[in-house]
Amino acid sequence: MPLQGLVNPNPASDYFTVTLPNGCTEAIIQLYDIQGQKILESKITENYKIDVSSCKPGIYFYTLRVNGKAETGKLVKK
C-alpha cells in the first residue's frame, strides 16, 4: 500500500508543509537538489514545515520514509 504523504503547496516560494499518512506520527524526510546533492535530512512530525526560502528557485526531489517504506516526489521552488 502506498504511503500517500502530502507535500504542499507545490510550487512554493518559502516553505512546504509535509502531511504524514493516516496513523503515522513521525517520519524522515530527505530533500535533494537537481544534481542529487542532499540538502536536508530531518526527523519530522505531522504538518512539518520545510523552509526553502534560502534555496535557489528550481526543481528539488524528496524522499519520505515512514515505517520502513519510502515515497519519492518532486518539488518546485519558485
C-alpha positions in Angstrom: 0.0 0.0 0.0 1.4 3.4 -0.9 2.3 5.9 1.8 0.3 8.8 0.4 2.1 11.5 2.3 1.3 15.0 1.1 3.8 17.8 0.4 2.2 21.2 -0.5 2.0 23.8 -1.7 3.8 22.8 -4.9 5.2 25.0 -6.3 6.2 27.2 -3.3 8.4 30.1 -2.5 9.0 30.0 1.2 8.1 26.6 2.6 6.5 23.2 2.0 4.2 21.5 4.5 4.5 17.7 4.9 1.4 15.9 6.0 2.0 12.4 7.1 -0.2 9.4 6.0 -3.0 8.4 8.4 -1.8 6.7 11.5 1.8 8.0 11.2 3.2 10.3 13.9 6.8 10.7 12.7 8.9 10.1 9.6 12.2 11.1 8.0 12.3 13.5 5.1 15.3 14.0 2.8 15.5 16.8 0.3 17.8 16.7 -2.8 18.7 19.3 -5.4 18.6 18.6 -9.1 22.2 17.3 -9.0 21.3 14.7 -6.4 23.1 16.5 -3.5 21.3 16.0 -0.2 20.4 19.5 1.2 18.2 18.4 4.1 17.5 15.4 6.2 15.2 15.7 9.2 13.0 13.6 11.5 9.6 15.1 11.2 6.1 15.0 12.8 2.7 15.8 11.4 2.3 19.0 9.5 6.0 19.7 9.5 7.2 22.8 7.6 10.3 22.7 5.4 11.8 26.2 5.0 13.1 26.6 1.4 13.2 30.4 1.4 17.0 30.3 1.2 17.1 27.7 -1.6 17.5 28.8 -5.2 14.5 28.5 -7.5 14.3 25.2 -9.3 13.4 21.6 -9.0 14.0 19.5 -5.9 13.3 15.9 -5.0 12.2 14.4 -1.7 12.2 11.0 -0.1 9.7 10.5 2.8 10.5 7.4 4.9 7.8 6.0 7.2 7.9 2.7 9.0 10.4 1.1 6.6 8.6 2.4 3.4 9.7 5.2 1.2 7.9 7.6 -1.1 9.6 10.0 -3.5 8.4 13.1 -5.2 9.3 16.3 -7.0 9.0 19.8 -5.5 9.3 23.1 -7.4 10.7 26.2 -5.6 9.6 29.5 -7.2 
